[in-house]
Amino acid sequence: CSIVDVPVVEGGAYVCRPKVSPFKSNRLPLLVFSHGDAVLPGAYQGLLEQLASFGFAVVAYRSCQFSVSGVSLSSCRGGKASFFEILKLIEACTSNTTCGVLIDASMNVTVVGHSTG
């Protein structure tokens, strides 16, 4: 996985891709992962890599993070902000190469999450 700057999403996104594309076109179906309120997105890297190994471009927003006295915390306001972050990622990743990977926009987008994500 790598961190990619996605201009419409504060903090960018984690983007994971399979080691070998299972598709001739090298375009991948998009899977958006939404983290929960109490967990920072990086804690899910192993899961994101596992999902990508099945042939998905996995994108997880890195927003909804803030720091208090140097301690990083996460809050998407009980999931309310998560919905908008998901929509912004879908739009950015399917309309151009902003996410650093070619997305097959003709395929259904999968959205999964944990807790309030």
HUNOR-V415683 format. One record per residue. RES is the residue in one letter. PHI is phi in whole degrees, -180 to 180 (NA if undefined). BURIAL is 1 if it has 24 or more other C-alpha atoms within 12 Angstrom, else 0. Layout:
RES:PHI:BURIAL + RES:PHI:BURIAL
//
This chain:
C:NA:1 + S:-140:0 + I:-92:1 + V:-120:1 + D:-76:1 + V:-114:1 + P:-51:0 + V:-85:1 + V:-121:1 + E:-60:0 + G:90:0 + G:72:1 + A:-148:1 + Y:-80:1 + V:-127:1 + C:-120:1 + R:-134:1 + P:-67:1 + K:-63:0 + V:-130:0 + S:-72:0 + P:-81:0 + F:-114:0 + K:-63:0 + S:-79:0 + N:64:0 + R:-90:1 + L:-116:1 + P:-71:1 + L:-93:1 + L:-124:1 + V:-101:1 + F:-108:1 + S:-116:1 + H:-78:1 + G:-82:1 + D:-66:1 + A:-95:0 + V:-127:1 + L:-74:1 + P:-57:1 + G:-63:1 + A:-66:0 + Y:-99:1 + Q:-55:1 + G:-60:0 + L:-65:1 + L:-63:1 + E:-64:1 + Q:-63:0 + L:-63:1 + A:-64:1 + S:-64:0 + F:-89:0 + G:103:1 + F:-99:1 + A:-89:1 + V:-102:1 + V:-125:1 + A:-131:1 + Y:-66:1 + R:-111:1 + S:-84:1 + C:65:1 + Q:-114:1 + F:-150:0 + S:-125:0 + V:-125:0 + S:52:0 + G:81:0 + V:-101:0 + S:-76:0 + L:-129:0 + S:-132:1 + S:-158:1 + C:-109:1 + R:54:0 + G:64:0 + G:96:0 + K:-62:0 + A:-77:1 + S:-58:1 + F:-57:1 + F:-71:0 + E:-65:1 + I:-61:1 + L:-61:1 + K:-63:1 + L:-67:1 + I:-60:1 + E:-62:1 + A:-65:1 + C:-78:1 + T:-91:1 + S:-94:0 + N:-162:0 + T:-96:1 + T:-54:1 + C:-85:1 + G:78:1 + V:-147:1 + L:-79:1 + I:-104:1 + D:-87:1 + A:-70:0 + S:-81:0 + M:-94:0 + N:-63:0 + V:-91:1 + T:-103:1 + V:-124:1 + V:-133:1 + G:-162:1 + H:-124:0 + S:56:0 + T:-81:0 + G:-78:1
//
